[in-house]
Amino acid sequence: MSTTTKTTRQGLAADVVFAALPGPTRKRTPSPYCYRLTYQNPDSSAEGCVLSWDVMGGREVYQIALERQASGRLRWHCSCADAVYRGETRAKPCKHVRGLQALGRDKLEVTVAGG
Ligand SMILES: [Zn+2]
């Protein structure tokens, strides 16, 4: 038996990042949100879902997905009411997506290079 320094992974990518976003309260006091990467397409140039996250910290747990369209454009999806309400008609993504974009920019550019 040799000792290893390999870290335990639970199958899925266990990347978790935190961000302070305007909270769900009326005052929108910044509150901690947690993004947990739940899916990562092994082929980052493939069409379809590239990455997805669970977002915790709001009233509910939301799901964010990054989709690569046939044209090669990346499109963000979030399950929150905010995104559903105005996401289709406005270019501006909801705060969860914006928070993730701000946070994970470096990481995403590595993972989703060429997007
Ligand atoms: Zn959202």
Residues whose N, C-alpha, C, O or C-beta is under 5 A from the ligand:
A	BS01	ZN	C78 C80 A83 C94 K95 H96 V97
